[in-house]
Amino acid sequence: MSDTYVRLVHTGQLGPEDLAAVRALLDGAFEGDFGDEDFEHALGGMHALVYEEGEPVAHGSVVQRRVLHGGRALRAGYVEAVAVRADRRRRGLGGEVMAALETVIGRAYVLGALSASEAGAALYTGRGWRPYPGRIGVLGPDGPVRLAEEEGSTFVWTPPGGIPPDPAGRLDFDWRDGDVL
């Protein structure tokens, strides 16, 4: 029997050793394309960690972001830093991470959102996440800014009882340093 389990925990409950292990996992999984600002974006919310033999082998987090849409500020659960260790891929661990994060989103948010790479898109579409067909923007320091390069790679998921976004509308996410989405 394998010693595999999922741990759902808030950033505030992760000690320095836990955070170092998560960062090492992410650095390895993203092959050096995961910076300090990317890690910062993954903090402050709930983390889903899959452990095998006491070691983290998969991770994802969901953090709160405000999204302006149709004249309303929506409370969105934004998924960050989904990764599976290279030697553990294609075993369903990414799905386990997403299932845990979707539970959080379904209980605490009216909308789920994430920015997907081409490599990760299949995981999300297979779980019912859809590329948002409308315009994407950010509420920058000088006002709203369209992010045309994010259109097509920003995915949304509406939990039961959530608010499905109008595809003719625009999603404007709150500002943050680094990659805004």
FIKOLPA-572638 format. One record per residue: residue number from 1; residue in one letter; chain; x, y, z of N, C-alpha, C in turn. Coordinates in Angstrom, 2 decimals. Layout:
N
[r NUM,A,A,[X,Y,Z],[X,Y,Z],[X,Y,Z]]
...
// end
This chain:
181
[r 1,M,A,[0.84,-1.18,0.00],[0.00,0.00,0.00],[0.88,1.24,0.00]]
[r 2,S,A,[0.58,2.18,-0.88],[1.35,3.40,-1.00],[1.00,4.38,0.11]]
[r 3,D,A,[1.99,5.10,0.58],[1.79,6.13,1.60],[1.59,7.47,0.91]]
[r 4,T,A,[0.46,7.60,0.17],[0.13,8.82,-0.56],[-1.08,9.47,0.09]]
[r 5,Y,A,[-1.00,10.77,0.31],[-2.14,11.49,0.88],[-2.11,12.94,0.43]]
[r 6,V,A,[-3.29,13.59,0.51],[-3.44,15.00,0.15],[-3.60,15.79,1.44]]
[r 7,R,A,[-2.87,16.87,1.52],[-2.95,17.77,2.67],[-3.45,19.11,2.16]]
[r 8,L,A,[-4.52,19.62,2.75],[-5.08,20.93,2.43],[-4.78,21.83,3.61]]
[r 9,V,A,[-4.00,22.89,3.38],[-3.50,23.70,4.48],[-3.33,25.15,4.06]]
[r 10,H,A,[-3.57,26.08,4.97],[-3.37,27.50,4.70],[-1.88,27.84,4.79]]
[r 11,T,A,[-1.47,28.84,4.03],[-0.07,29.28,4.06],[0.41,29.51,5.49]]
[r 12,G,A,[-0.45,30.09,6.32],[-0.08,30.40,7.70],[0.22,29.18,8.54]]
[r 13,Q,A,[-0.20,28.01,8.08],[0.05,26.77,8.80],[1.28,26.02,8.29]]
[r 14,L,A,[1.92,26.56,7.27],[3.13,25.95,6.73],[4.35,26.56,7.40]]
[r 15,G,A,[5.19,25.72,7.94],[6.42,26.19,8.57],[7.49,26.47,7.52]]
[r 16,P,A,[8.62,27.02,7.96],[9.71,27.31,7.02],[10.19,26.10,6.22]]
[r 17,E,A,[10.23,24.93,6.87],[10.66,23.72,6.15],[9.65,23.33,5.08]]
[r 18,D,A,[8.35,23.46,5.42],[7.30,23.15,4.45],[7.39,24.08,3.25]]
[r 19,L,A,[7.54,25.37,3.52],[7.62,26.35,2.42],[8.85,26.11,1.56]]
[r 20,A,A,[9.96,25.75,2.18],[11.18,25.45,1.42],[10.97,24.22,0.54]]
[r 21,A,A,[10.26,23.22,1.05],[10.00,22.01,0.26],[9.06,22.32,-0.91]]
[r 22,V,A,[8.05,23.15,-0.67],[7.14,23.55,-1.74],[7.91,24.33,-2.81]]
[r 23,R,A,[8.74,25.26,-2.38],[9.51,26.06,-3.35],[10.44,25.16,-4.16]]
[r 24,A,A,[11.09,24.20,-3.53],[11.98,23.29,-4.25],[11.19,22.47,-5.27]]
[r 25,L,A,[10.01,22.00,-4.88],[9.15,21.25,-5.80],[8.80,22.11,-7.00]]
[r 26,L,A,[8.39,23.35,-6.76],[7.99,24.24,-7.85],[9.17,24.60,-8.75]]
[r 27,D,A,[10.31,24.88,-8.15],[11.51,25.19,-8.95],[11.85,24.03,-9.87]]
[r 28,G,A,[11.79,22.81,-9.34],[12.11,21.64,-10.15],[11.07,21.38,-11.22]]
[r 29,A,A,[9.80,21.48,-10.87],[8.73,21.19,-11.82],[8.68,22.20,-12.96]]
[r 30,F,A,[8.99,23.45,-12.65],[8.96,24.49,-13.68],[10.32,24.70,-14.33]]
[r 31,E,A,[11.27,23.85,-13.99],[12.61,23.83,-14.61],[13.25,25.21,-14.67]]
[r 32,G,A,[13.26,25.89,-13.53],[13.92,27.18,-13.44],[13.11,28.36,-13.93]]
[r 33,D,A,[11.88,28.13,-14.38],[11.03,29.21,-14.88],[9.97,29.58,-13.85]]
[r 34,F,A,[10.39,29.64,-12.59],[9.49,29.97,-11.49],[10.24,30.89,-10.55]]
[r 35,G,A,[9.89,32.18,-10.57],[10.63,33.17,-9.81],[10.02,33.50,-8.47]]
[r 36,D,A,[10.68,34.43,-7.78],[10.22,34.84,-6.45],[8.81,35.43,-6.49]]
[r 37,E,A,[8.51,36.25,-7.51],[7.16,36.82,-7.60],[6.12,35.74,-7.86]]
[r 38,D,A,[6.48,34.73,-8.66],[5.55,33.61,-8.88],[5.24,32.91,-7.56]]
[r 39,F,A,[6.28,32.70,-6.75],[6.08,32.05,-5.46],[5.23,32.92,-4.55]]
[r 40,E,A,[5.49,34.22,-4.56],[4.70,35.16,-3.76],[3.22,35.08,-4.13]]
[r 41,H,A,[2.92,34.95,-5.41],[1.53,34.86,-5.86],[0.83,33.62,-5.32]]
[r 42,A,A,[1.58,32.58,-5.03],[1.00,31.32,-4.56],[0.73,31.31,-3.06]]
[r 43,L,A,[1.14,32.35,-2.36],[1.02,32.39,-0.91],[-0.19,33.20,-0.46]]
[r 44,G,A,[-0.65,32.93,0.77],[-1.73,33.69,1.36],[-3.09,33.04,1.24]]
[r 45,G,A,[-3.13,31.83,0.73],[-4.39,31.12,0.58],[-4.24,29.68,1.02]]
[r 46,M,A,[-5.01,28.83,0.38],[-5.00,27.40,0.70],[-4.12,26.65,-0.29]]
[r 47,H,A,[-3.34,25.71,0.25],[-2.45,24.87,-0.55],[-2.96,23.43,-0.51]]
[r 48,A,A,[-2.97,22.81,-1.69],[-3.23,21.37,-1.77],[-1.89,20.72,-2.08]]
[r 49,L,A,[-1.43,19.88,-1.18],[-0.15,19.19,-1.34],[-0.39,17.69,-1.36]]
[r 50,V,A,[0.18,17.02,-2.35],[0.13,15.57,-2.39],[1.49,15.07,-1.92]]
[r 51,Y,A,[1.47,14.20,-0.94],[2.69,13.62,-0.39],[2.78,12.16,-0.75]]
[r 52,E,A,[3.97,11.72,-1.05],[4.27,10.30,-1.19],[5.46,10.00,-0.29]]
[r 53,E,A,[5.28,9.03,0.55],[6.33,8.65,1.50],[6.84,9.87,2.28]]
[r 54,G,A,[5.91,10.76,2.65],[6.25,11.93,3.47],[6.86,13.10,2.73]]
[r 55,E,A,[6.99,13.00,1.40],[7.61,14.05,0.60],[6.58,14.67,-0.33]]
[r 56,P,A,[6.54,16.02,-0.45],[5.59,16.63,-1.39],[6.00,16.35,-2.84]]
[r 57,V,A,[5.03,15.84,-3.62],[5.29,15.53,-5.03],[4.36,16.30,-5.97]]
[r 58,A,A,[3.36,16.97,-5.41],[2.45,17.78,-6.22],[1.92,18.92,-5.35]]
[r 59,H,A,[1.62,20.03,-6.00],[1.18,21.23,-5.28],[0.28,22.09,-6.14]]
[r 60,G,A,[-0.57,22.82,-5.50],[-1.36,23.89,-6.11],[-1.91,24.73,-4.98]]
[r 61,S,A,[-2.19,25.98,-5.25],[-2.79,26.82,-4.22],[-3.92,27.64,-4.84]]
[r 62,V,A,[-4.79,28.12,-3.99],[-5.85,29.02,-4.41],[-5.81,30.23,-3.48]]
[r 63,V,A,[-5.76,31.42,-4.10],[-5.72,32.67,-3.36],[-6.89,33.54,-3.79]]
[r 64,Q,A,[-7.32,34.43,-2.92],[-8.44,35.30,-3.27],[-7.96,36.45,-4.16]]
[r 65,R,A,[-8.73,36.70,-5.22],[-8.52,37.86,-6.08],[-9.87,38.48,-6.35]]
[r 66,R,A,[-9.89,39.78,-6.48],[-11.10,40.48,-6.88],[-11.09,40.61,-8.39]]
[r 67,V,A,[-12.24,40.37,-9.00],[-12.39,40.48,-10.44],[-13.60,41.36,-10.72]]
[r 68,L,A,[-13.38,42.44,-11.45],[-14.51,43.27,-11.86],[-15.11,42.67,-13.12]]
[r 69,H,A,[-16.43,42.51,-13.07],[-17.13,41.92,-14.22],[-18.58,42.39,-14.19]]
[r 70,G,A,[-19.02,43.00,-15.26],[-20.42,43.43,-15.35],[-20.82,44.38,-14.25]]
[r 71,G,A,[-19.92,45.25,-13.84],[-20.22,46.22,-12.80],[-20.18,45.68,-11.38]]
[r 72,R,A,[-19.69,44.46,-11.21],[-19.61,43.86,-9.88],[-18.17,43.46,-9.58]]
[r 73,A,A,[-17.82,43.52,-8.31],[-16.53,43.00,-7.85],[-16.78,41.59,-7.33]]
[r 74,L,A,[-16.28,40.61,-8.06],[-16.50,39.21,-7.70],[-15.33,38.69,-6.86]]
[r 75,R,A,[-15.64,37.86,-5.89],[-14.64,37.19,-5.08],[-14.25,35.91,-5.80]]
[r 76,A,A,[-13.06,35.91,-6.39],[-12.62,34.77,-7.18],[-11.52,34.01,-6.46]]
[r 77,G,A,[-11.58,32.69,-6.57],[-10.49,31.83,-6.12],[-9.55,31.64,-7.29]]
[r 78,Y,A,[-8.35,32.19,-7.19],[-7.41,32.15,-8.30],[-6.38,31.05,-8.03]]
[r 79,V,A,[-6.28,30.10,-8.94],[-5.40,28.95,-8.78],[-3.99,29.31,-9.23]]
[r 80,E,A,[-3.03,28.95,-8.39],[-1.63,29.27,-8.63],[-0.75,28.04,-8.45]]
[r 81,A,A,[0.38,28.05,-9.11],[1.50,27.14,-8.84],[1.10,25.66,-8.81]]
[r 82,V,A,[0.33,25.23,-9.80],[-0.01,23.81,-9.92],[1.17,23.11,-10.58]]
[r 83,A,A,[1.71,22.14,-9.88],[2.89,21.44,-10.40],[2.96,20.04,-9.82]]
[r 84,V,A,[3.52,19.14,-10.62],[3.77,17.76,-10.21],[5.23,17.47,-10.51]]
[r 85,R,A,[5.89,16.85,-9.55],[7.29,16.49,-9.76],[7.42,15.66,-11.04]]
[r 86,A,A,[8.45,15.91,-11.81],[8.61,15.30,-13.14],[8.50,13.78,-13.11]]
[r 87,D,A,[9.05,13.14,-12.11],[9.03,11.67,-12.07],[7.71,11.11,-11.54]]
[r 88,R,A,[6.75,11.99,-11.24],[5.44,11.53,-10.73],[4.29,11.96,-11.65]]
[r 89,R,A,[4.60,12.49,-12.80],[3.56,12.97,-13.71],[2.81,11.82,-14.37]]
[r 90,R,A,[1.60,12.16,-14.85],[0.72,11.21,-15.56],[0.21,10.10,-14.66]]
[r 91,R,A,[0.05,10.42,-13.37],[-0.49,9.44,-12.41],[-1.75,9.96,-11.71]]
[r 92,G,A,[-2.27,11.10,-12.20],[-3.49,11.65,-11.61],[-3.27,12.58,-10.43]]
[r 93,L,A,[-2.02,12.88,-10.11],[-1.76,13.73,-8.94],[-2.21,15.17,-9.17]]
[r 94,G,A,[-2.07,15.67,-10.39],[-2.57,17.01,-10.71],[-4.07,17.08,-10.52]]
[r 95,G,A,[-4.76,16.02,-10.88],[-6.21,15.96,-10.67],[-6.57,15.95,-9.19]]
[r 96,E,A,[-5.76,15.27,-8.37],[-6.01,15.28,-6.93],[-5.84,16.68,-6.36]]
[r 97,V,A,[-4.81,17.38,-6.82],[-4.58,18.76,-6.38],[-5.78,19.62,-6.77]]
[r 98,M,A,[-6.19,19.53,-8.03],[-7.30,20.36,-8.50],[-8.60,20.02,-7.79]]
[r 99,A,A,[-8.86,18.75,-7.51],[-10.08,18.38,-6.79],[-10.13,19.06,-5.42]]
[r 100,A,A,[-9.01,19.07,-4.72],[-8.96,19.73,-3.41],[-9.17,21.23,-3.54]]
[r 101,L,A,[-8.54,21.84,-4.53],[-8.68,23.29,-4.73],[-10.09,23.66,-5.18]]
[r 102,E,A,[-10.71,22.82,-6.00],[-12.08,23.08,-6.43],[-13.05,22.99,-5.25]]
[r 103,T,A,[-12.76,22.15,-4.29],[-13.59,22.09,-3.08],[-13.52,23.42,-2.35]]
[r 104,V,A,[-12.32,23.97,-2.22],[-12.16,25.27,-1.56],[-12.90,26.35,-2.34]]
[r 105,I,A,[-12.70,26.38,-3.65],[-13.36,27.40,-4.48],[-14.87,27.27,-4.36]]
[r 106,G,A,[-15.37,26.06,-4.41],[-16.81,25.84,-4.33],[-17.43,26.28,-3.03]]
[r 107,R,A,[-16.66,26.27,-1.97],[-17.20,26.65,-0.66],[-16.94,28.10,-0.29]]
[r 108,A,A,[-16.00,28.77,-0.98],[-15.61,30.10,-0.53],[-15.68,31.19,-1.59]]
[r 109,Y,A,[-15.87,30.83,-2.85],[-15.79,31.82,-3.93],[-16.95,31.67,-4.89]]
[r 110,V,A,[-17.22,32.73,-5.65],[-18.29,32.68,-6.65],[-17.76,32.32,-8.04]]
[r 111,L,A,[-16.42,32.32,-8.18],[-15.81,32.03,-9.47],[-14.40,31.52,-9.24]]
[r 112,G,A,[-13.99,30.55,-10.04],[-12.60,30.11,-10.06],[-11.95,30.63,-11.32]]
[r 113,A,A,[-10.66,30.96,-11.24],[-9.92,31.44,-12.41],[-8.47,30.99,-12.30]]
[r 114,L,A,[-7.82,30.90,-13.46],[-6.40,30.57,-13.51],[-5.86,30.92,-14.88]]
[r 115,S,A,[-4.56,31.01,-14.96],[-3.88,31.21,-16.23],[-3.15,29.91,-16.55]]
[r 116,A,A,[-3.47,29.31,-17.70],[-2.93,28.00,-18.04],[-1.89,28.08,-19.15]]
[r 117,S,A,[-0.87,27.27,-18.99],[0.09,27.08,-20.08],[-0.53,26.10,-21.07]]
[r 118,E,A,[0.06,26.01,-22.25],[-0.43,25.02,-23.22],[-0.32,23.61,-22.65]]
[r 119,A,A,[0.77,23.34,-21.92],[0.99,22.01,-21.35],[-0.05,21.68,-20.28]]
[r 120,G,A,[-0.51,22.68,-19.54],[-1.45,22.44,-18.45],[-2.91,22.50,-18.84]]
[r 121,A,A,[-3.21,23.03,-20.02],[-4.61,23.26,-20.41],[-5.46,21.99,-20.38]]
[r 122,A,A,[-4.91,20.87,-20.79],[-5.69,19.63,-20.84],[-6.18,19.21,-19.46]]
[r 123,L,A,[-5.35,19.39,-18.45],[-5.76,19.07,-17.07],[-7.01,19.86,-16.71]]
[r 124,Y,A,[-7.00,21.15,-17.00],[-8.10,22.02,-16.59],[-9.36,21.79,-17.42]]
[r 125,T,A,[-9.24,21.66,-18.73],[-10.43,21.44,-19.55],[-11.08,20.09,-19.21]]
[r 126,G,A,[-10.27,19.11,-18.88],[-10.80,17.81,-18.49],[-11.59,17.86,-17.20]]
[r 127,R,A,[-11.42,18.92,-16.43],[-12.12,19.08,-15.15],[-13.26,20.09,-15.24]]
[r 128,G,A,[-13.56,20.56,-16.46],[-14.67,21.49,-16.62],[-14.30,22.96,-16.62]]
[r 129,W,A,[-13.02,23.27,-16.51],[-12.57,24.66,-16.64],[-12.59,25.01,-18.11]]
[r 130,R,A,[-12.95,26.26,-18.42],[-13.05,26.67,-19.82],[-12.28,27.97,-20.05]]
[r 131,P,A,[-11.64,28.06,-21.23],[-10.99,29.34,-21.55],[-12.06,30.42,-21.61]]
[r 132,Y,A,[-11.78,31.54,-20.97],[-12.75,32.63,-20.99],[-12.71,33.28,-22.37]]
[r 133,P,A,[-13.85,33.36,-23.08],[-13.83,33.85,-24.46],[-13.81,35.37,-24.59]]
[r 134,G,A,[-14.05,36.07,-23.51],[-14.10,37.53,-23.58],[-12.74,38.17,-23.35]]
[r 135,R,A,[-12.78,39.47,-23.18],[-11.55,40.23,-22.95],[-11.07,40.07,-21.51]]
[r 136,I,A,[-9.75,40.15,-21.36],[-9.10,40.02,-20.05],[-8.34,41.32,-19.80]]
[r 137,G,A,[-8.41,41.77,-18.56],[-7.68,42.98,-18.19],[-7.24,42.94,-16.74]]
[r 138,V,A,[-6.60,44.02,-16.35],[-6.12,44.17,-14.99],[-6.39,45.60,-14.56]]
[r 139,L,A,[-6.65,45.77,-13.27],[-6.83,47.10,-12.72],[-5.46,47.63,-12.30]]
[r 140,G,A,[-4.78,48.26,-13.24],[-3.42,48.75,-13.01],[-3.40,50.02,-12.17]]
[r 141,P,A,[-2.22,50.44,-11.76],[-2.09,51.66,-10.95],[-2.66,52.91,-11.64]]
[r 142,D,A,[-2.71,52.89,-12.97],[-3.24,54.04,-13.71],[-4.61,53.76,-14.32]]
[r 143,G,A,[-5.26,52.70,-13.85],[-6.58,52.36,-14.36],[-6.58,51.03,-15.08]]
[r 144,P,A,[-7.73,50.65,-15.66],[-7.83,49.37,-16.35],[-6.91,49.28,-17.57]]
[r 145,V,A,[-6.31,48.09,-17.74],[-5.42,47.82,-18.87],[-5.83,46.47,-19.46]]
[r 146,R,A,[-6.04,46.45,-20.76],[-6.36,45.19,-21.43],[-5.10,44.34,-21.54]]
[r 147,L,A,[-5.25,43.03,-21.32],[-4.15,42.08,-21.44],[-4.48,41.09,-22.55]]
[r 148,A,A,[-4.36,41.53,-23.78],[-4.73,40.70,-24.92],[-3.94,39.39,-24.95]]
[r 149,E,A,[-2.70,39.41,-24.46],[-1.88,38.21,-24.47],[-2.40,37.13,-23.51]]
[r 150,E,A,[-3.25,37.50,-22.58],[-3.83,36.53,-21.64],[-5.15,35.96,-22.14]]
[r 151,E,A,[-5.69,36.53,-23.20],[-6.96,36.06,-23.73],[-6.75,34.71,-24.41]]
[r 152,G,A,[-7.54,33.76,-24.04],[-7.40,32.40,-24.54],[-6.67,31.48,-23.58]]
[r 153,S,A,[-5.87,32.06,-22.67],[-5.16,31.22,-21.70],[-5.67,31.44,-20.26]]
[r 154,T,A,[-6.65,32.31,-20.11],[-7.28,32.50,-18.80],[-8.53,31.62,-18.76]]
[r 155,F,A,[-8.54,30.71,-17.80],[-9.62,29.74,-17.67],[-10.49,30.12,-16.47]]
[r 156,V,A,[-11.78,29.81,-16.58],[-12.71,30.05,-15.48],[-13.49,28.77,-15.19]]
[r 157,W,A,[-13.96,28.69,-13.97],[-14.78,27.57,-13.50],[-15.81,28.14,-12.55]]
[r 158,T,A,[-17.06,27.79,-12.77],[-18.13,28.29,-11.91],[-18.61,27.17,-11.01]]
[r 159,P,A,[-18.41,27.33,-9.71],[-18.89,26.30,-8.78],[-20.42,26.35,-8.68]]
[r 160,P,A,[-21.04,25.29,-8.19],[-22.48,25.32,-7.98],[-22.86,26.54,-7.13]]
[r 161,G,A,[-23.83,27.30,-7.59],[-24.25,28.50,-6.87],[-23.38,29.71,-7.16]]
[r 162,G,A,[-22.36,29.53,-7.99],[-21.48,30.63,-8.33],[-22.07,31.52,-9.41]]
[r 163,I,A,[-21.28,32.47,-9.84],[-21.74,33.43,-10.85],[-21.01,33.17,-12.16]]
[r 164,P,A,[-21.70,32.60,-13.15],[-21.02,32.39,-14.44],[-20.79,33.74,-15.11]]
[r 165,P,A,[-19.58,33.99,-15.56],[-19.32,35.28,-16.20],[-19.93,35.34,-17.60]]
[r 166,D,A,[-20.41,36.51,-17.95],[-20.97,36.76,-19.28],[-19.82,36.77,-20.28]]
[r 167,P,A,[-19.81,35.87,-21.25],[-18.69,35.80,-22.19],[-18.53,37.06,-23.04]]
[r 168,A,A,[-19.55,37.89,-23.10],[-19.44,39.14,-23.84],[-18.78,40.23,-23.00]]
[r 169,G,A,[-18.64,39.99,-21.71],[-18.06,40.98,-20.82],[-16.55,40.83,-20.70]]
[r 170,R,A,[-15.99,41.67,-19.88],[-14.54,41.68,-19.65],[-14.28,41.30,-18.19]]
[r 171,L,A,[-13.21,40.56,-17.97],[-12.76,40.25,-16.60],[-11.55,41.12,-16.31]]
[r 172,D,A,[-11.65,41.98,-15.31],[-10.53,42.82,-14.88],[-10.08,42.36,-13.50]]
[r 173,F,A,[-8.91,41.78,-13.44],[-8.36,41.25,-12.19],[-7.64,42.34,-11.42]]
[r 174,D,A,[-7.56,42.16,-10.10],[-6.84,43.11,-9.27],[-5.35,43.06,-9.61]]
[r 175,W,A,[-4.68,44.15,-9.35],[-3.26,44.33,-9.67],[-2.38,43.57,-8.69]]
[r 176,R,A,[-1.24,43.08,-9.19],[-0.19,42.53,-8.35],[1.12,42.68,-9.10]]
[r 177,D,A,[2.22,42.68,-8.37],[3.52,42.81,-9.00],[3.87,41.55,-9.77]]
[r 178,G,A,[4.78,41.67,-10.71],[5.21,40.53,-11.53],[4.19,40.27,-12.60]]
[r 179,D,A,[4.04,39.02,-13.00],[3.01,38.65,-13.97],[1.67,38.85,-13.30]]
[r 180,V,A,[0.85,39.74,-13.85],[-0.39,40.06,-13.17],[-1.39,38.92,-13.22]]
[r 181,L,A,[-1.26,38.01,-14.19],[-2.13,36.83,-14.21],[-1.33,35.58,-14.14]]
// end
